[in-house]
Each structure stands twice: as structure tokens, then as C-alpha cells.
Amino acid sequence: MSSAAPAPGAPDGRPSVPVPVPPGGHPLRVDPARVHGRSGAPEGRGPTAGHLPVVDETSAGGLVVERHVSGPRAAVILRRNRGGRLEMCLPKGHLEGAETPAEAAVREIHEETGIVGTVRSTLGVIDYWFSGEDRRVHKVVHHFLLRAEGGAITAAGDPDGEAEDACWVLVEELPHRLAYPNEQRLAATALQVLIRTPDLVE
């Protein structure tokens, strides 16, 4: 889970509200009145600046791993951030319909990397906040360790076209190469799991 940072205190003396820091980002400035359910916007009108609605989103993904002569390696994706810089990330995406997080992880990893996997273990959950023009989003992402069963590494099947490329990277290198600190920590956890129980992906 991401660390928390204090939000600015409210002018009426209410205590400040801890706000998670998004991976690679900065603390969101959340209006405590909104957090406590007092929007302050006139009834029947849309949100005003500082009073955006809060939306919960759930996604799933993780590391799909295969054995290699150099050590276990995972399929990752490369995509552009808002600043246009290419970043290495773990594949993930939203749950669809009645999917469980594990089912969504298998589907999303296959779509974004071309690799078919089976879930072997849970790795952890990341949650963070980000803000758009019309809402604040609290996002929860479930991560799993999967064993690669087949397929060919490619980002061509990504239906959203967000992944520009997909490639294999040694799991031991991921804590230094992934763009976001929380994903780096998940990769380090996966490496320890594989050291203790290598048969998970054999």
C-alpha cells in the first residue's frame, strides 16, 4: 500500500486527512469537507472546483514469469506517461463484468503482453489516488505471480493501444528498471518468492 501524506488542514479547524501518494507522484490535495461527505455544492448542481466526486476503480495484473537460462524473467510493457516519456510497467487493467481480480489479471496480461499465464500466488495490493478534470479516483490494483504457459511476447493485442511494446526482463532486474516504486517493491517480493519456491514457475 502506498504511503500517506497529510493533506492541508481545513480552515474551520478540522484535522487534516491522510492521503496516499500515487506511485511516482505527489500527494493529492483533498478537501476534508469532501472526504467527510459535506460537498458544499448547491443541491442539483454538478461538482465545483475543489469538490470533485470520488470514484473507486479496481484493476488487476502482475508478473507472468518463465524459466530462462539466465534466471526467471517476466513479461513487462513499455508505455508513455503523460509527459511523453517511455516507462516500463507491469501489465494490468480494469476488471470486466463479473471477473475476479485473478481472472482479470490473466486476461489483461495476455492482452498486453501476448503471454498466457496461470495464477500461482498473490503478490500484494497497491492503492493510490489521482485526479482528473471531473473526478478524483481511488484506484486499487491486485497483483499476482503467474506462470507463463504459452503465447508470444507482443503488445499488438492490447485493445486500448496503451502499451507500445512488451519484452522479457529478468525478475532480478525489475526492482531497478520498473518506473514506479510500488511496482519495484512488488518485483522484489516476487523475486524472494521465486527464490524460496522456484517450483511455482517450473
N, C-alpha and C positions, 0 to 999 in steps of 0.2 A: 504494500500500500504506500502511496506517496506520502511524503512528509507534509506537515501542516504549517501554515504561516498565518500569523494573526492578521485579520482584516482591520481596517480603520475603525475606531470606536464611533458609535453613533452620537450625534450632538445632544441627545436627551439623557446621556449618561449610561445607556445600556451597555453591557460588556461586549467587547469585540468578539467576532465569531471566527474560529479557526477555519482556514480554507486550504484544501490540498493544493500542492504545487504541481501543475501539469509537467510531464516529462519534458525536460529541455526548455521549460518556460518559466514564467514568473507567477507569483500569487495573484489570483483574481481578486479584484476589489468588489466584495459582495455587500450589498446593502443589508444590514442586520434586520431592518423592518421587513424586507422581503423574506429573509430566512425564517422569521418568526410569524409569517403569514399575514403581515399587515402591508399590503402593497402600496397604499396611499393614493392609488389611481382612482379617479371617479368611476363609480359603477357604470358598466355598459360601454366603457371606452377601452381601447387597446392599451398595451403596455407603454409606458413613457420611459425616457432615458433614466437609467438607474433602477427601474422597476420591471426588468425583463422577466418573463416566465421561466421557470426552471424545468428542464426536461431531463428525464433519465433515459440513458441508452445502454444497451448491453451488447457486447461483442465477444468473440472467441477466436483463438488462434494458438500459435505456439511454435515449437521446434519439431519438424519432421526430420528424423535422423537416419542415416545409413552408415554401415560399417565401411571403412576405407583403409587402405594400407598405411596411410599417414595418421589414422585415428578417426573417430566418429566425426561426421560432418553433417551440417544442417542446411536445409534449403531456406534461403532468405530472399527478400525482394529489395529492389532499388526504386525509389520514387522521389519526386521533387517535393520539397517543403514549400511553404508559402513564399519564401524568399527566392525560390528557384534553384536552391542547392540540392544536389542529389544526395539522398540519405539511405543508409542500409537499415532495414527494419524487419521485424518478424511479420510473417503473413497473418492477417486477421480480418474479421469483418462482422457485420451485424447478424444476429440470429434472424432466421426467416420462419414465419408461421409458428408451428409447434415444436421447432427444433430445440433440443437440449444444447447447452454450451459445447459438449463433446462432439455432437453431430455437426454443429456449425463449424467447429474447428477443422474437422476432417474435410468438409466441403470447401471452406474458404481457402485452406492450404492447397487443396487440389486446384482450385480455380486460379489462384495467384502464382503458384509455382509449377503446376503440372504434375506434382508428385502425389500419388495416392498413399495415404498412411492409415495406420490403426493406432488408436489411443492406448498408451501403455502406462501413463502416470499423469497425475496433475502436477503442475509446477507452481502455480500461485495466481493471485488475482491482483491486477493493477486498477486503481481507481483515481480519476483526476477530473478536473474541471476545465472547460474552455468556454469562451464567449463568442457568439455571433452577433449579427446586426439585430436579430429579433428574439434571441433567447440565450439563456445560459444552460450549458449542458453538463450534467454529471454523468460521466462515462465509466462503466465497469467492464473490464476486459479479462476474461478467463483464459488462462494459458495452460497448454498441455504438452506433454512429451509424447511424440508419435514415432512409430517405427515405419520407415519407408518400405512400401510393398511393391511399388512399380511406378510407371509413368516416366516422362522425360522432362528435364528441367526447362521450363519456359514460362514467360509471363503472358504469352499470347492469349491464354484463356481467361484472363482477368476481365469480367464483364464490365467493370467500371473504368477500365483503362488507366487506373492509377499507378499500377506497377509498370515501370519502364523496362525492367529486366529482372531475372531471377538467376541465382547462382548458388553453388555449393560452397560453404565456408566451414573450415574446421571448427568444431564447437569450442575448442580451447582458445581460438582467436576472437570469438564473438564478444566477450566482455570488453575488448578494446576496439572493436570495429562497428558495433551497433550504435546508432545515433543517440538513443535515449538511455539515460542512466537506469531507469527501472527495467528496461529490456536487457541491459547489460547484466544487471543483478540476476534476472531470470536465467540468462545463459550460464552464469556462474553456478547457479543452483543445478541446472541441467547437467553441467559437467561433473559436479560432485555426485549426482545420482548415477550417472553413467560409470563413474569410477567405482562406486560401491556395488552396482548391479549391472554390469555390462551386458548380461543376457537379455535385458529389456529390448535391445535393438538387434539382437543376433538372430 
